[in-house]
Amino acid sequence: MAKWGEGDPRWIVEERPDATNVNNWHWTEKNCTQWSKDKIRELLTGLTVEDDEVFCEIKELTKLEGEATANNRKAKLIFFYEFEIKGEWSGKMKSGDKKYNGKFEIPNLSEENDASEIDVNVTADKDTDEAYKIKEVMRKKGTSLIQEQLAKYINELKNEYSRDVIKPTKDNANVASSEKASGGVNKAKEEMNKMVISSSGSQSSNNLGVKINTKKLVLTEDFRCSVADLFNVLTNRELVQAFTGSPAILEFEKGGRFSLLNDYVTGEFVELVPEKKIVQKWRIKTWPAAHYSEATFEFEQKDDKTVLKLTQIGVPESEYDKTKEGWQMNYWGRIKQVFGYGDHYF
């Protein structure tokens, strides 16, 4: 045990000008969701797409759902954003007055894809040769322009809006004050840009942040019990606490959060179909900050058992084996042991 006055310097608040998050050691998070939605609407609404013969324009965004956060861990910026976007467009031949309408969808705006990899699906409301020609201009040229606009959003998120997530240390504050007094504000700004770039491991503004290689995990397990019993074990707080052997938070509703094993496993419920399916936004705390997978539990009743299929997408490749082992030992094995749902207990 350290002597009084000789504690870990990461915890000494005097070393920070604002006496919080010493040396940026702790994980801090900034919610960027509303700013992101406003910025995306600003960049896409009214965007024009045209060539020599065709003129198109994005009229409105009809759906913009998702979330975005900027995270500071040990003075490194890590970004998480995931949005589903739908909108409407209109277009016409420049030589005529007849207008055609259509829709577009962006299903994969997330930190796992570069701006150039963003998919844009475009459809037209009419099925005519002229409508098809206009739609193709919107699809081909429009996709590139939309990707460019979303690259601007990503760049501003990582270089402007999230700049204050990394706090200055005492020494940095003194240096900044000295530079400001001598007219060195632009230099400080340049250094912050370098910090943002270095935290992402990339020099390209479109590739900032941490790109995580992920894998899909599929497990199937048999339990000697009814679907109702197994569903209850996974959704009832007292029963979850029984098989995990630790306090649990379980808000069993769509959008409700959960926390198991002393916050080692956390997330929220995305979809609930009683005795049929559970979909969770799911992570363990050793994963990269703010990175979540999607875990889907599907239940099937057989004559003498329940078959549970787990499909988990977005598991970090480096955490795949540990995650698989965790399900088998800390979930399946413990459930069978505590409630007697294994073959040797039946």
Order of alpha helices (4+ residues) and beta strands (2+ residues): beta-alpha-beta-beta-beta-beta-beta-alpha-alpha-alpha-beta-alpha-alpha-beta-beta-beta-beta-beta-beta-alpha-alpha
